[in-house]
Amino acid sequence: MKVRFGTPGDSLRSPGGEMQAPPLMPRVLIFDDDTAILDVVTRLLTDAGYDVVRGQPGRGARKQVGRSNYDILLTDIYMPDIDGIELVRAAREARPDVPIVCMSGGTYKLSAEFSLSLSGAFDVEQLPKPFGRTELLLALQTALGRGGTQPGASKSCHASR
């Protein structure tokens, strides 16, 4: 488990002087069939303080989405063997309140009509590829805000990791 203790100068004491537990950052479960994207996204999110779990795209992904302990799902839409829509459905069945960010890009950029139906049907945040650090972090923060889970105030039980 990755725990962020803050930056130099941050105090772990409350205004009354009691010691406080450091804030826990959300755990992000990521699925993408492109290992280069997984590597970059993992590095960006880890550097930003997120706890990152890389999912295994393929036939076992649906089970992993249903069983894993995570605070937000970040998935590519178009992957071989299983697509992001199937993962989103599985996540919504297992954890209806979990925030979701869907990535798409290349020759498979989502049409406006499909984007609206995806957002409306599954309440997901969309992140078109290519994207940078700022867009990635903003998409996660937006989705976490909609899902009711803010960094440092996670609803998941981190102790069982």
LINLIN-V875238 format. One record per backbone hydrogen bond with DSSP energy under -0.5 kcal/mol. CO is the residue of the C=O (numbers start at 1). NH is the residue of the N-H. Records with the same first field share a line. If there is no record, write none. Layout:
# LINLIN-V875238
CO->NH / NH
This chain:
# LINLIN-V875238
1->3
3->5
7->10
12->20
14->17
18->14
23->4
24->152
26->28 / 51
27->29 / 71 / 72
28->30 / 53
29->74
30->55
31->76
33->35
34->38
35->39
36->40
37->41
38->42
39->43
40->44
41->45
42->46
43->47
44->48
45->50
46->49
50->52
51->28
53->30 / 55
55->57
58->61
60->64
61->65
62->66
63->67
64->68
68->70
71->99
72->29
73->101
74->31
75->103
77->79 / 84 / 85
80->82
83->87
84->88
85->89
86->90
87->91
88->92
89->93
90->94
91->95
95->98
99->73
100->125
101->75
102->127
103->77
104->129
105->108
106->109
111->115
112->116
113->117
114->118
115->119
116->120
117->121
118->122
119->123
125->102
127->104
132->136
133->137
134->138
135->139
136->140
137->141
138->142
139->143
140->144
141->145
142->146
143->147
144->148 / 149
145->148
148->150
150->153
153->150
156->158
157->160
158->161
